[in-house]
Amino acid sequence: MKYIMMAENIPAVSVIGVGCMRIASHKKEEVEELVRTALDNGINFFDHADIYGRGESERLFGEVLRDDLQLRDRMVIQSKCGINAGMYDFSREHIIEAVNGSLERLHTDHLDSLLLHRPDVLMESDQVREAFTQLYESGKVRSFGVSNMNRFQIELLQSGLPCQLTSDQLQLSLAHTPLIDEGFNVNTGWDNGIVRASGTLEYLRLKGMILQTWSPLQYGMFQGILLDEEKYPELNQQLQKLADKYSVSRDTIAYSWLLRLPQKVQVITGTTSPERLIRAARAAEVELSAREWYELYKSAGNRLP
Ligand SMILES: NC(=O)c1ccc[n+]([C@@H]2O[C@H](COP(=O)([O-])OP(=O)(O)OC[C@H]3O[C@@H](n4cnc5c(N)ncnc54)[C@H](OP(=O)(O)O)[C@@H]3O)[C@@H](O)[C@H]2O)c1
């Protein structure tokens, strides 16, 4: 496994993280097996949100922690807040209340990282600053980041904060590449050149912030995974070719493709299968060549100008 620094006051984080959005429908024993498999394979990072399974994901995970108090010391836990009854809410009260709820469900006294889940256009900088300061000073949250934000939204938020934002969690997979497409197609007049993320990929690299990629196998928004999907025959062939070359599985190669970006990247996998999680962990061992990276990108149906 490879590790990168997220913040100085928390342990280095594994480049593969376990996304816990889908664990709510599983039994506690299954969640425990997933957690232990992650730790045994060098994965120390677990991504939550207060809203996953309406709190059930955090609650189940917390039960696992409660039964073995030593597990907590081996992991870095991140959660998110800012979505409130289907709307966005960065008010001081909501942020603090949401974190208190997460801590209670997770059976822990602190979050290593807290992300604001989706941009709130009505955000007031003072409210976020006060909430973050209170959470940091009380020891409840050790570092802060964002999710689904473009560079200007990050800059705006950052300008009112005393601490450096560490990460931006964004959707990125071989079948969902708007973050990358806009960089290849500047001024082409093609649809792929439409600026959807405002140079956020480059901005994160410049700032040394971590790009956390969510839904690393999905196309569309939770429409399905790219493996064996009939829309992506060439991509699946290319994945198989490289899987054979590196003696791994196609999903491992799809994660390695994300990790090949020349910046701090963390792949947040959503698998709930211990076996597939081990395959995800192997992605950190595969270093694709630039040519292989481009061939995969093109085989997903992307053209370069
Ligand atoms: N910040 C945000 O707005 C945001 C939004 C969405 C998600 N997230 C985070 O990102 C994480 C990952 O998202 P995601 O769950 O959509 O990602 P994903 O890893 O692309 O998709 C996971 C789904 O794909 C299935 N899957 C994985 N590998 C497979 C394989 N080799 N063959 C067949 N099926 C396979 C999984 O089933 P099995 O469980 O059976 O393996 C699961 O249903 C979430 O858990 C959450 O932490 C963040």
The ligand as a Gaussian input file, in Angstrom:
#p B3LYP/6-31G(d) Opt

LIG

0 1
 N      -18.894000      12.915000      -2.028000
 C      -19.946000      12.452000      -2.662000
 O      -20.831000      13.210000      -3.101000
 C      -20.075000      10.983000      -2.868000
 C      -21.087000      10.464000      -3.697000
 C      -21.145000       9.089000      -3.852000
 C      -20.233000       8.247000      -3.212000
 N      -19.286000       8.799000      -2.395000
 C      -18.289000       7.948000      -1.702000
 O      -17.639000       7.146000      -2.662000
 C      -17.757000       5.779000      -2.289000
 C      -17.778000       4.935000      -3.512000
 O      -18.943000       5.203000      -4.303000
 P      -19.656000       4.020000      -5.074000
 O      -20.105000       3.008000      -4.105000
 O      -20.673000       4.616000      -5.979000
 O      -18.392000       3.471000      -5.901000
 P      -18.056000       2.232000      -6.798000
 O      -16.946000       1.514000      -6.144000
 O      -17.818000       2.780000      -8.169000
 O      -19.342000       1.312000      -6.836000
 C      -19.604000       0.383000      -5.848000
 C      -20.601000      -0.607000      -6.354000
 O      -20.009000      -1.357000      -7.417000
 C      -20.030000      -2.731000      -7.096000
 N      -18.748000      -3.304000      -7.500000
 C      -17.528000      -2.903000      -7.133000
 N      -16.591000      -3.651000      -7.718000
 C      -17.238000      -4.555000      -8.456000
 C      -16.814000      -5.608000      -9.296000
 N      -15.516000      -5.866000      -9.472000
 N      -17.752000      -6.355000      -9.919000
 C      -19.064000      -6.093000      -9.732000
 N      -19.529000      -5.106000      -8.940000
 C      -18.628000      -4.357000      -8.305000
 C      -20.188000      -2.812000      -5.617000
 O      -20.814000      -4.037000      -5.277000
 P      -20.177000      -4.940000      -4.101000
 O      -20.399000      -4.186000      -2.845000
 O      -20.961000      -6.204000      -4.193000
 O      -18.727000      -5.135000      -4.427000
 C      -21.058000      -1.606000      -5.318000
 O      -22.412000      -1.891000      -5.546000
 C      -19.010000       5.722000      -1.424000
 O      -19.031000       4.613000      -0.557000
 C      -18.893000       7.021000      -0.666000
 O      -18.007000       6.849000       0.418000
 C      -19.188000      10.149000      -2.229000

